[in-house]
Amino acid sequence: MKPYHKDYTDNLRDIANVLFLSGYVLLMFDKVFVGATLYLIGEFFLTPHSVRARSWTTIGASLVFGLASLYKIITVLFF
């Protein structure tokens, strides 16, 4: 069995997981703008790994949650 070699997409996925957790904690403490922004950045960081792994359901879920975060950011900024 060949060993698994990490590349930059694995590191981005790890960073994305930290951003998701941080954003969720901030959302729990009513820091909506910062929490949603961190969550959206995490979605962008997760995308390269999902494409490389051909995980289309993850990309679909990221699109849905990313759009929800983007909607919340726009709502907080302009309304």
C-alpha positions in Angstrom: 0.0 0.0 0.0 1.4 3.4 -1.0 1.6 6.0 1.8 -0.6 9.1 1.5 1.3 12.3 0.6 -0.2 15.5 1.8 -0.3 18.5 -0.6 -1.5 22.0 -0.3 -5.2 21.1 -0.6 -5.0 19.0 2.6 -3.5 22.0 4.4 -6.2 24.2 3.1 -8.8 21.7 4.3 -7.3 21.8 7.8 -7.4 25.6 7.8 -11.0 25.5 6.6 -12.0 23.2 9.5 -10.5 25.7 12.0 -12.3 28.6 10.2 -15.6 26.7 10.3 -15.3 26.1 14.1 -14.3 29.6 14.8 -17.1 31.0 12.7 -19.6 28.8 14.4 -18.5 29.9 17.8 -18.6 33.5 16.8 -22.1 33.0 15.4 -23.2 31.6 18.8 -22.0 34.8 20.5 -23.9 37.0 18.1 -20.9 38.1 16.1 -22.8 37.5 12.9 -20.6 39.5 10.4 -17.3 38.0 11.5 -18.7 34.5 12.0 -20.3 34.4 8.5 -17.2 35.9 6.9 -15.0 33.2 8.5 -17.4 30.5 7.4 -17.4 31.8 3.8 -13.6 31.9 3.7 -13.6 28.4 5.0 -15.9 27.3 2.2 -13.4 28.7 -0.4 -10.5 26.9 1.4 -12.4 23.6 1.3 -13.1 23.8 -2.4 -9.7 22.7 -3.9 -9.6 19.6 -1.8 -13.2 18.7 -2.7 -12.5 19.1 -6.4 -9.3 17.0 -6.1 -11.2 14.3 -4.2 -14.1 14.6 -6.6 -16.5 15.0 -3.7 -19.3 16.6 -5.6 -21.8 16.4 -2.7 -19.3 18.4 -0.5 -19.1 21.0 -3.3 -22.9 21.2 -3.4 -23.2 21.6 0.3 -20.4 24.2 0.3 -22.3 26.1 -2.4 -25.5 26.1 -0.4 -23.9 27.1 2.9 -21.6 29.6 1.2 -24.6 31.4 -0.4 -26.3 31.5 2.9 -23.2 33.1 4.5 -22.9 35.5 1.6 -26.6 36.5 2.0 -26.1 37.1 5.8 -23.0 39.2 5.1 -24.9 41.4 2.6 -27.8 41.7 5.0 -25.6 42.8 7.8 -23.7 45.3 5.7 -26.5 46.9 3.8 -29.8 46.5 5.7 
